[in-house]
Amino acid sequence: MPENQTYSAGPQTGDIRSDCQVVYTKSANPIEIVVKTKLEVMYSKSIRELAAKSLDSLSIKTGKLEIIDFGAIPFVMMAHIETAIKRAFPSLKTALLPDVKSHTLYTSTRDKFRRSRLYLPGNQPKLWLNAGIHKPDGVILDLEDSVPPNEKDSARHLVRNALRVLDFFGAERMVRINQGDMGFTDLDAIIPHNVNLVLVPKVESATYLKKVDAHIQSIQNKYGLTQSVYLMPILESARGILKALEIAEASTNTVALAIGLEDYTADLGVPRTNEGDESFFARSVVIHAARATGIQAIDTVFSDVNDETGLRESVLEAKALGFDGKGCIHPRQIRVVHDAFAPTQDEIDKALRIVEAAKMAESKGLGVVSLGSKMIDPPVVKRALHTINMAKATGQLK
C-alpha cells in the first residue's frame, strides 16, 4: 500500500458526541500519536496511553495515529483504532478486546418476556450507554439495515466491544446480523462475547436458519461456551411467510418468530398502512406458526415515534391477534408497548380464578378442571399462569 495514505474510522460528520474520530497514516516512520480533545488536561494523557497500548497489541510500530475525541469511552475508541488499523492492514487478525466488565454477565431464558425490543444502530454507541435505563425487555445492537455498507466492519467491532463492557440492566442482549456470508462473519465476532439472542433477518428457508444455528454451535464449541444463544428469525418476504412453519421448526434454539413489514410490503409491491389489511394474512401466518411450535410471535415496529396513540392502538391490535411483543425504534415507545401488553384487571381476575381452580382440582386428585359450568384445558391454565406472571412483572400483582 502507498506511503502516507490515510485510513479513518468513526463518524466524520453529524452528531459525534460520546464518540471519536481515528485517522491512521501509513508510513515507515516510528509511530506517532496525536490526541485532540476538548478536555485536554483531564483526558489527553489517558487517551494517549490507551492508543499506545492498543497499537502495541496490534503490533503496529510505524505510522501516525490521530485521535479527535468528542467524549468517547475506551471501548469505543479501541474499536475505532482497530478498524482504522485493519483497513490499513486487511490481513491483520488480532482483535483489540477491552477487558470484560466485572458485573455479572446476563443470561437469558427461553420463555422470558419479549414485549419490547429496542433497536440501536450498530454504529452509534452514543445511543447505547443509557439504553438499559428505559427498561426494554431486550436491546438489539443492529448490524444490518441501520449500518451503511462501508461501516459494517466498524460496527462489528463496536458491537463486540459493547457486549463485553456494557451493562444493559437486565435487558436481553440481542444482535441483528447481516444476511449471507457477512452474517456469518458477524457471528464469528459476537458469539464469544455474551450475546443472548441473534436476530436473523430475511429468512426464507429452514436450511439457512439451520446453517446459522450450526455456525453458532461451532463457535461455542471452539471457545468452550455453554450459555444458550437463542434465535429469532425475521420473516420479511412472501417466500419467508409461506415457509413460516418449517422455519419455526428448524432449530430448538429458536424462541420467537418475528415479522418485518417494511420489507414484506415492498416485496408484495404494496404500501404499508396503519390499518394493516395488506399484512393481515402474513401476521396471522406468523402467529399460527409460532403457536404450533410453542414459541413467541413478535410483531413489527411502529415507525412513527411521535404517534403514541397510533402505537398503542397498533399494540392492542397485535395483542388481540396473538402477538407477544413488538419492536421499538425509540425509547419513548417502550412504556406504551408495555402498558398496552399488560393484562387488564378482568384478565387478571379471570386468570387467578382459573389457576385457583386448577390447584383445587390437583389437590383433590381430579383429572378435570372446571370453572363454573366450563371445563378448563391445560393450555388455558398455562395461559392464565402467563397472564399472572406478566401482571407481577408489571407491578399489577405482588
C-alpha positions in Angstrom: 0.0 0.0 0.0 1.3 3.5 -0.7 3.0 5.5 1.9 1.2 8.4 3.6 -2.3 7.0 2.7 -4.8 7.6 5.4 -7.3 5.2 6.9 -10.1 6.5 9.1 -12.7 5.2 11.4 -15.5 6.8 13.5 -18.2 9.3 12.5 -16.8 12.0 10.2 -19.8 14.3 10.3 -23.0 15.0 12.2 -23.5 14.4 15.9 -20.3 12.9 17.2 -20.9 13.2 21.0 -19.7 10.3 23.0 -17.6 9.2 20.1 -14.3 10.0 18.4 -12.6 10.1 15.0 -9.4 8.0 14.4 -7.1 8.5 11.4 -4.1 6.3 10.8 -1.5 7.4 8.2 0.8 4.6 7.0 4.5 5.4 6.8 7.9 3.9 7.6 8.5 6.5 10.4 8.3 5.4 14.1 4.8 5.5 15.5 3.5 9.0 16.3 0.3 9.5 18.4 -1.6 12.8 18.2 -4.5 13.4 20.5 -7.0 16.3 20.2 -9.7 16.6 22.8 -11.7 19.5 24.4 -10.8 18.1 27.8 -7.0 18.2 27.1 -5.9 18.5 30.7 -8.2 15.7 32.0 -8.0 13.0 29.3 -5.2 13.6 26.8 -2.7 11.5 28.8 -5.1 8.6 29.3 -6.2 8.6 25.6 -2.5 8.6 24.5 -1.8 5.7 26.8 -4.8 3.8 25.6 -3.7 4.4 21.9 -0.1 3.3 22.6 -1.3 0.1 24.4 -3.7 -0.6 21.5 -1.1 -0.2 18.8 1.3 -2.4 20.7 -1.3 -5.1 21.0 -1.8 -4.9 17.2 2.0 -4.9 16.7 1.9 -1.5 14.9 5.3 0.2 15.2 5.2 2.7 12.4 2.9 5.4 11.1 0.9 8.2 12.6 -2.3 7.8 14.7 -4.5 10.8 15.2 -7.4 10.7 17.6 -10.0 13.5 17.7 -12.1 12.9 20.8 -15.7 14.0 21.5 -16.2 12.2 24.7 -15.7 8.6 23.6 -15.4 5.9 26.3 -12.5 3.5 26.0 -14.2 0.5 24.3 -15.5 2.9 21.5 -12.0 4.3 21.0 -10.5 0.9 20.9 -13.0 -0.3 18.3 -12.2 2.7 16.0 -8.5 2.2 16.4 -8.8 -1.5 15.5 -11.0 -0.6 12.4 -8.6 2.1 11.1 -5.6 -0.2 11.5 -7.3 -3.2 9.9 -8.4 -1.0 7.0 -4.7 -0.2 6.5 -3.7 -3.9 7.1 -6.6 -6.1 6.0 -4.7 -9.3 6.7 -4.3 -8.4 10.4 -6.3 -10.9 12.5 -5.6 -9.7 16.1 -8.7 -8.5 17.9 -8.4 -5.5 20.2 -10.6 -6.6 23.1 -11.5 -4.4 26.1 -11.4 -6.2 29.5 -14.7 -7.8 30.4 -16.6 -5.6 32.9 -16.8 -7.1 36.4 -20.6 -7.2 36.6 -22.3 -10.5 36.5 -22.9 -11.5 32.9 -26.6 -11.6 32.0 -28.1 -14.9 30.9 -31.5 -15.3 29.3 -34.3 -17.9 29.3 -36.5 -19.4 26.5 -39.7 -18.0 28.0 -38.7 -14.5 29.2 -41.0 -11.7 28.3 -40.1 -10.1 24.9 -42.8 -7.4 24.8 -40.3 -4.8 23.7 -37.0 -4.9 21.9 -35.2 -1.6 21.3 -33.3 -1.3 18.1 -30.0 0.5 18.5 -27.9 1.3 15.3 -24.6 -0.7 15.4 -22.5 2.4 14.5 -23.9 4.8 17.1 -22.6 4.0 20.5 -23.9 7.3 21.9 -27.3 5.7 21.9 -26.3 2.6 23.8 -24.8 3.9 27.0 -28.0 4.5 28.8 -30.4 2.3 26.8 -30.9 -0.1 29.7 -32.4 2.6 32.0 -35.5 2.7 29.8 -36.2 -0.9 30.8 -36.8 -2.6 27.4 -37.1 -6.4 27.6 -34.3 -6.6 25.1 -31.8 -4.3 23.3 -30.9 -5.0 19.7 -27.5 -3.9 18.6 -28.1 -3.8 14.9 -25.5 -4.7 12.3 -27.9 -4.8 9.4 -30.2 -2.2 7.9 -29.1 0.7 10.2 -25.4 0.4 9.3 -24.1 1.7 5.9 -22.2 -0.9 3.8 -18.9 0.9 4.3 -19.3 0.9 8.1 -20.1 -2.8 8.6 -16.6 -3.6 9.9 -16.5 -0.7 12.3 -20.0 -1.6 13.7 -18.9 -5.2 14.2 -16.0 -4.1 16.4 -18.2 -1.6 18.3 -20.9 -4.2 19.0 -18.5 -6.9 20.0 -16.8 -4.5 22.5 -20.2 -3.3 23.8 -21.2 -6.9 24.6 -18.1 -7.2 26.6 -18.4 -4.0 28.5 -21.9 -2.6 28.8 -24.5 -3.5 31.4 -28.0 -3.2 29.9 -29.6 -3.6 33.3 -31.2 -6.9 32.7 -32.4 -6.4 29.1 -31.8 -9.4 26.9 -28.7 -8.8 24.8 -29.7 -9.2 21.1 -27.8 -8.6 17.9 -29.3 -8.5 14.4 -26.7 -9.9 12.0 -26.4 -9.2 8.3 -27.6 -11.6 5.5 -25.4 -14.2 3.8 -21.7 -14.5 4.3 -21.5 -11.2 6.1 -23.8 -12.6 8.7 -21.5 -15.5 9.4 -18.6 -13.0 9.8 -20.8 -11.2 12.3 -21.4 -14.4 14.3 -17.6 -15.0 14.4 -17.2 -11.6 16.1 -20.1 -11.6 18.5 -20.8 -15.1 19.7 -17.8 -15.4 22.1 -18.8 -12.2 23.9 -22.0 -12.7 25.8 -24.8 -12.3 23.3 -28.1 -13.9 24.4 -30.1 -13.9 21.1 -29.4 -13.5 17.4 -32.0 -12.0 15.1 -31.6 -13.4 11.7 -33.1 -11.1 9.0 -35.0 -12.0 5.9 -35.1 -15.8 6.5 -36.7 -17.7 3.6 -35.8 -21.3 4.3 -35.3 -23.7 7.2 -32.0 -24.7 5.6 -30.5 -21.3 6.0 -31.5 -21.0 9.7 -30.0 -24.4 10.4 -26.7 -23.2 8.9 -26.8 -20.2 11.2 -27.5 -22.3 14.2 -24.8 -24.8 13.3 -22.3 -22.0 12.9 -23.2 -20.6 16.3 -22.7 -24.1 17.8 -19.3 -24.5 16.2 -18.1 -21.2 17.6 -19.4 -22.1 21.1 -17.6 -25.5 20.9 -14.4 -23.7 19.8 -14.5 -21.4 22.8 -15.9 -23.9 25.3 -19.1 -21.8 25.8 -22.2 -23.4 27.4 -24.5 -20.4 27.6 -27.5 -20.7 25.4 -27.7 -18.4 22.3 -31.3 -18.2 21.1 -32.6 -17.4 17.6 -35.3 -15.1 16.4 -35.7 -15.4 12.6 -37.4 -12.4 11.0 -39.8 -13.1 8.1 -39.7 -10.2 5.6 -40.8 -11.6 2.2 -43.7 -13.6 0.7 -41.5 -16.7 0.4 -40.5 -16.4 4.1 -44.1 -16.1 5.2 -45.1 -19.2 3.1 -42.2 -21.1 4.8 -43.0 -19.9 8.3 -43.8 -23.3 9.9 -40.7 -25.1 8.7 -38.6 -22.1 9.6 -40.1 -22.1 13.1 -39.3 -25.8 13.4 -35.8 -25.6 12.1 -33.9 -25.2 15.4 -34.6 -26.0 19.0 -32.8 -22.7 19.8 -35.5 -20.7 18.1 -37.5 -18.9 20.8 -39.5 -16.4 18.7 -40.7 -15.8 15.2 -40.8 -12.1 14.1 -42.2 -10.3 11.1 -40.8 -7.3 9.3 -43.4 -5.4 7.4 -41.4 -2.7 5.7 -39.6 -5.3 3.5 -42.6 -7.6 3.3 -44.9 -4.9 1.8 -42.1 -3.8 -0.5 -41.8 -7.5 -1.7 -45.6 -7.5 -2.3 -45.4 -4.1 -4.1 -48.0 -2.5 -1.9 -47.8 0.4 0.5 -47.8 -0.3 4.2 -50.8 1.2 6.1 -51.7 1.6 9.7 -54.9 -0.4 9.1 -52.7 -3.3 8.1 -55.1 -5.0 5.7 -52.2 -5.7 3.3 -50.3 -7.7 6.1 -53.1 -9.4 7.9 -52.5 -12.7 6.2 -48.8 -12.6 6.9 -49.1 -11.7 10.5 -51.7 -14.4 11.0 -49.4 -17.0 9.5 -46.5 -15.9 11.8 -48.8 -16.2 14.8 -50.0 -19.7 13.8 -46.5 -21.0 13.0 -45.3 -19.7 16.4 -48.1 -21.2 18.4 -47.8 -24.5 16.5 -44.2 -24.8 17.6 -44.6 -23.4 21.1 -42.5 -20.2 20.6 -43.3 -16.5 20.8 -44.7 -14.3 18.0 -43.2 -10.9 17.7 -44.8 -8.1 15.7 -43.0 -5.5 13.5 -42.0 -1.9 14.6 -44.3 1.1 14.6 -42.4 3.6 12.6 -44.0 7.0 13.7 -42.2 7.7 17.0 -44.4 10.8 17.6 -47.7 9.0 17.4 -48.2 7.4 20.8 -51.9 6.9 20.2 -51.3 5.1 17.0 -48.6 3.0 18.6 -51.0 2.0 21.5 -53.7 1.0 19.0 -51.2 -1.0 17.0 -50.0 -2.9 20.1 -53.6 -3.6 21.3 -54.3 -5.0 17.8 -51.2 -7.1 17.9 -52.1 -8.4 21.3 -55.6 -9.3 20.2 -54.2 -11.2 17.2 -51.9 -13.2 19.5 -48.5 -11.4 19.3 -46.3 -11.4 22.4 -44.1 -8.4 21.6 -43.4 -5.5 19.3 -40.2 -3.8 18.0 -39.3 -0.3 19.2 -37.2 2.2 17.4 -37.2 4.9 20.1 -37.0 4.6 24.0 -40.3 6.6 24.3 -42.2 3.7 22.7 -41.2 1.2 25.4 -43.6 2.4 28.1 -46.5 2.5 25.6 -45.8 -1.1 24.5 -45.5 -2.4 28.0 -48.7 -0.7 29.1 -50.7 -2.0 26.1 -49.4 -5.6 26.5 -50.2 -5.5 30.2 -53.3 -7.6 31.2 -56.5 -5.8 32.1 -57.9 -6.2 35.5 -60.6 -8.5 34.2 -58.0 -10.7 32.5 -56.0 -10.9 35.8 -59.1 -11.8 37.8 -60.1 -14.5 35.4 -56.6 -15.9 35.4 -56.5 -16.0 39.2 -59.8 -17.9 39.2 -58.5 -20.4 36.6 -55.3 -21.1 38.5 -57.1 -21.5 41.8 -59.5 -23.9 40.2 -56.6 -25.9 38.8 -54.8 -26.1 42.1 -58.0 -27.2 43.8 -58.6 -29.9 41.2 -55.0 -31.1 41.6 -55.3 -31.2 45.4 -58.3 -33.4 45.1 -56.7 -35.7 42.5 -59.1 -34.7 39.8 -58.1 -35.0 36.2 -60.7 -32.5 35.1 -60.6 -28.8 36.0 -63.9 -26.9 35.9 -64.7 -23.3 36.5 -68.4 -22.8 36.9 -70.0 -24.7 34.0 -66.9 -24.6 31.9 -64.2 -27.3 31.6 -60.6 -25.8 31.7 -58.0 -27.4 29.5 -54.2 -27.4 30.4 -53.4 -24.8 27.6 -55.9 -22.4 29.3 -54.3 -22.9 32.6 -50.9 -22.3 31.1 -52.2 -19.1 29.5 -53.6 -18.0 32.8 -50.2 -18.5 34.5 -48.6 -16.4 31.8 -51.1 -13.6 32.5 -50.4 -13.7 36.2 -46.6 -13.7 35.6 -47.0 -10.7 33.4 -49.2 -8.9 35.9 -46.4 -9.5 38.5 -43.8 -8.2 36.1 -45.8 -5.0 35.5 -46.5 -4.4 39.2 -50.2 -5.2 38.9 -49.8 -8.2 41.3 -47.4 -9.0 44.1 
